Amino acid sequence: MFRNQYDTDVTTWSPTGRLFQVEYAMEAVKQGSAAIGLRSRSHVVLACVNKAQSELSSHQRKIFKVDDHIGVAIAGLTADGRVLSRYMRSESINHSFTYESPLPVGRLVVHLADKAQVCTQRSWKRPYGVGLLVGGLDESGAHLYYNCPSGNYFEYQAFAIGSRSQAAKTYLERRFESFGDSSREDLIKDAILAVRETLQGETLKSSLCTVAILGVDEPFHFLDQEAIQKVIDTFEKVPEEEEGEDEAEAGAAQPAEQGGAGAGDVAPMEM
Amino acid sequence: MTFTIQIENGTEVRNAEADSQRTLYPYVTGTSVVAIKYKDGILMASDMGGSYGSTLRYKNVERMKAIGKHSLLGASGEISDFQEILRYLDELTLNDNMWDDGNSLGPKEVHNYLTRVMYNRRNKFNPLWNTLVLGGVKNGEKYLGMVSMIGVSFEDNHVATGFGNHLARPILRDEWREDLSFEEGVKLLEKCMRVLLYRDRSAINKLQIAKMTEEGVTVSEPYSLKTFWEFKAFTNPTVGAEGSWLYDN
């Protein structure tokens, strides 16, 4: 994109005060497949699009459990994401061991951000190429944070990262004000609808997305394919329809396929 | 860095400096601490004595301190180790406050932190020679626990250290109730402390009682218990004793 003489080292500033290597790392996040997070006062839902290398392979894991009360969804270099998830699990479990109490997610996120910042200020390191949506609980309720390769972190009501995330963000921007008081079920539905936005035309099937939830009285866990498909069925009557909030038509649940169908799908008859 | 000097003592080779780095025995010690849960929180009592062996040398030692917003720590055993623990906890609460994020360390967290510290020191054969009582209230939940110098740790409705385990806890087992009022709790603790005063040679008649509730900690001013020494049995203690020739007929 930029291609100039100040982008070789992360420790080289540009004359306009930018660190290009860090910005390139943030580009890597935009190339990964989408991940979405949203929260109410008591719950956080994380959802992502399942991308597989080919039809033969399984899809990459993009949502990780860090602790019973913290989960993370990643976008970008999944290897970096895996390493950072391991770090988060380690911090969380060390805290639990010493204090017999769950690590407040706000503090974990700061540790993570400080770790990422180190990589922006050492000539022998490179920034992590992964964006993390961290959802978790602390004494004041449910929180959602976004951690950037730059070492910045922000708290969000709802957010989406990765490729075609702008469509999901537009959807979330329209609805986020009501999320605070959303019920658990509405939150899940909104998450799946946001995922659908990123697919842009592709039929939404439960095999294409992974959804995980955690809440004040609910430890982190993944929703199984059936549960996801049930939610999809409540609004996915015909592929073109936008806001299908009516009761389920006998939405033929398509048999779960590994790896997700390609974009060239003909719209099937779902009546 | 420790540089060890090897001293050859006959066939023994000892590291002189290494030994002086470890705690071997206590010097200035505090005696029992007794604590109970009551209706509104925790009540803890301890005297203000610091013994130097068998000498009752220091008479103004505060052996109970507030920790953060939610906890109260009482200690028996080596006073200097207690002061060291207070320094550790100072650092801990300072860092916790610096986060300034609405989360705070509760009594459970402090208790577990102390358990880890005590156990790790024990594993290095360099213990902090204390038995600690940790009580507190957070979000309406009362907590009372104990950690010993070897890292044994547990929670209960009433705890005591040292002689208190033998003299106070039997009283508490009989008379403790879930819904003690403040006055009843204080009376119960005073009963325990009076028995300890009569029977524990390291106890002095100057005690404090600390109260921990959701609102915070209050440590009372030092005061004394009334004692009675004119029991007939005390005037001639060996009358009727096992193996004595003296009988009260």
Interface residues (C-beta under 8 A of the other chain):
Chain A: F97 T98 Y99 E100 S101 P104 G106 R107 D138 E139 S140
Chain B: W99 D101 G102 N103 S104 L105 G106 K108 E109 N112 Y113 R116
